[in-house]
Amino acid sequence: MRSLFRFLLRNYFVMMFLVLEAISFSLIVSLNNYQRVAFVNSSNDIVGTLYERFSHFDDYFSLSRTNARLAAENASLHKQLEFRIRNQEKYPINRPDTVDAPAYYFASAKVISNSVNKQFNYISLNKGSRQGIRPDMGVISADGVVGVITNVSPNYSTGLSLLNKRLSIPAKINKNNYFGALVWDGEHANTADLKEIPFHIIVNIGDTVVTSGYSSIFPEGIMIGTIKNFDVESGTNFYNIKVELSTNFRTLKYVEVVKNTKQDELKRLESNNVGE
Amino acid sequence: MIKDLGKYVIMFFVLVLVQVLILNNIQFSGLVNPYIYILFILLLPFTIPGYFLLGISFILGITIDIFGNTPGIHAGATVLLGFLRPGIAQLVSSRELIEKGTTPNMTQLGFASFIKYTVISVLIHHLFLFFAEAFSFADFFETLLRWILSSVFSIIIILGSQFIVFKN
């Protein structure tokens, strides 16, 4: 026993190195879990506060661009409203149905940290559990899908950006409703791959790709991007489709968090199916 | 010694802030991510005890990890660098300099030795970092390219910063 201690003491440098590397590796491996180790992520308050301070400062440089984008979104919402109102005049009996209450609510939030240059990119927002943000909520911007929340603290939240190879979003081609999975290609901050589209479908460059609504995270029809190019690998039945993302992740500032009020109900129902 | 301690504490915070607020936001085709915070490990005096060297390496790495949402990757790479640093020091420097407890900066080590010291350290650290991040050899050549390009940029920034600090 004593010689063991003496051995450990004499070689403490190597031992300590091995222990620290073991800790690091266990952290790296736990990164594969969807919910990462709770304390080693930027949703904690100290890091969140620092990032928020810095982003306040950073904001002034993009004020005009942000204004222009908000104005454009406003205009598009006005157009939709106008359309609804006209419909209501035409069909006055069409009253709001209280049974079919809207499933999705949107809460605005600000991006306080965001990366596009890693293989697994994350995004941090300035709202957390106190503002009703929960894990598994979707994040969208005026231009399209942004990501999914994974960790929340009282005042901040972090999540997987769409530019993260671990995130797969159910998507469909808008014109014919054929659905597949959208995964980032890990190469460019503005393209992703749309997989599982069988190759007897006719696709064209420029076709719109939107969320399919088959997950409870995003509502149906949220813009993802347009088809940039496609080809068929020999020996497979599926297209390789490159999608040009509509969201500009390099200048992302304001986003909306999507709350699905019926998510729990749907999850319960679906877990029943798995049990059988 | 107390003066030096204060200097190192300030350097720790400055390097972490520069890394997470500025360099982590560099977006240059996704291939270039310079990491210069390891300058802190490089500049620690040669006589520093081993447990302190490894401990501070781990703390520095995990700090960068917390900001970048990359649990364990930077910690592992920086601890490896801390572990290999005595060996690298012997490789580029003389026994007298090491035993005297010099701070391995550009003026003490000399220009050529400091470049060698930086290049070897950055290459080792970045090699671990990028392959741990990719966590597979699937995109072997792309990861290799990211390793080389990022290392070149890190080395340039580290040497440049040393020129500015020690130009007198």
Interface residues (C-beta under 8 A of the other chain):
Chain A: Y12 F13 M16 F17 L20 E21 I23 S24 F25 S26 L27 I28 V29 S30 L31 R36 V37 F39 V40 N41 S42 N44 V47 F54 S115 V116 N117 K118 Q119 F120 Y122 T158 G186 E187 H188 A189 R250
Chain B: L21 N24 N25 I26 Q27 F28 G30 V32 N33 G50 Y51 L54 G55 S57 F58 G61 I62 D65 I66 F67 G68 N69 T70 P71 G72 I73 A75 G76 V79 L80 G82 F83 A132 E133 A134 F135 D139
